[in-house]
Amino acid sequence: DDNGKAGVHGLYFSNDGQITDYKTLLYGTTWNCGGGLSPWNTWISCEEHDRGQCWQVDPEPSSPNHNSPMVTLLGGDGGNYESVAVDNTNENKPIFFTTEDNSSG
């Protein structure tokens, strides 16, 4: 959606695979595309438009940040972000990579 009506939703499952809950984790964003898992088991959702950002979303209900999505430093001044990946070989200094769509390649 290009009017800030997009977001991220979480599906929660029981141990036997039954859906137990479905809830909005991030809202008010635009054209959410891919994303990626962070080393902290949070999800980073990428917006795919000119001023798009990368948002960190915590799906864990017991986390203090569960209902507080945060813009990350990855988005900078904005861009057409597709996804994010992390090299966590050095746990004290993870390296993040973003991909960005561009009409000219």
N, C-alpha and C positions, 0 to 999 in steps of 0.2 A: 504494500500500500504506500502511495506517495504522499499521504496526508498525516503521517504520524500515528497511524492506526495499527501498526504491526507490532510484533513482539516475540517472546519466547514462552513456550508453555511446557510444563513438566508432566510426564506420565509416571505414576508411582505404582509399583507392582508388589504383590505379596511373594513369599518364598515359593509358592506353587504357580506363579506366573499370572495370577489374576490381577487386573487393574484395580487398584484401591483408591486412587485419587488422580485428578487432573486439575492443574492450577496454572494460572498466569504467573510467570516469574519475572518478566520484563515487558513493559508496554510503553506506548508513545514513541516508538521508533519507526523508521521508514525502510522499506525494502530489505528486511533481514535476509541474508543469504546463508552462506555456510557459517562455519565457526570452527571451534576446536576445544579440546580438553586441556586444561591447565595442569601444572604439576600439583596443584592444591585441590584437585577434583572439583574445580569450578568449570563452568562453561563460558567460553568467550564467543559472543555472537557478533557477527560482522554486518554492518549496514552497507548496502551496495548502491550508493548515490554520491553525488559530488561532494557533499559535506559529511559523508558517513563516518561513523565511529565504530570502535570495537568495545563492546560492553562485557564486563565480567558479571556472571550470574551464578549465585550459589544455590544449587538445588537441594541442599541438605536442610530439612526443616528445623533441626536443632542448632544450626549455626547462627551466630549473632548477626551475620550479614545476609541471611536468607531472604529477607524482604527489602534488601537495599542494593539493587544493581548499581554498578559503578562504571563510569567511563574509564577506560584504561589509557595509559600513555601510548599504546600502540596506534591509536587513531590519529594522533598528532593534530594537524589542521584539517583533517577530513579527507576522505577518498572513497573510491568505489571498492570497498573491501569485500573479498570473496571468502577467505578462510584464514585460519591461523594454525601454525604448528609450533611445537616447542622441542628444542634439544635440551634435555634435562640431564645430560651426562655429568655435568658438574652441578649437583643439587644446590650449591651455594650461589650459583651464577647461571641460571637458565637463560638460554638464548631463544628469543621469539622471532618467528617469521610470519609475515602477512603476505597474502596474494591480493592483487588489485586488478580489477578489470579495466581495460582501456580500449576504446574503439579502434585505435590505430595499432593495437598489438602490444 
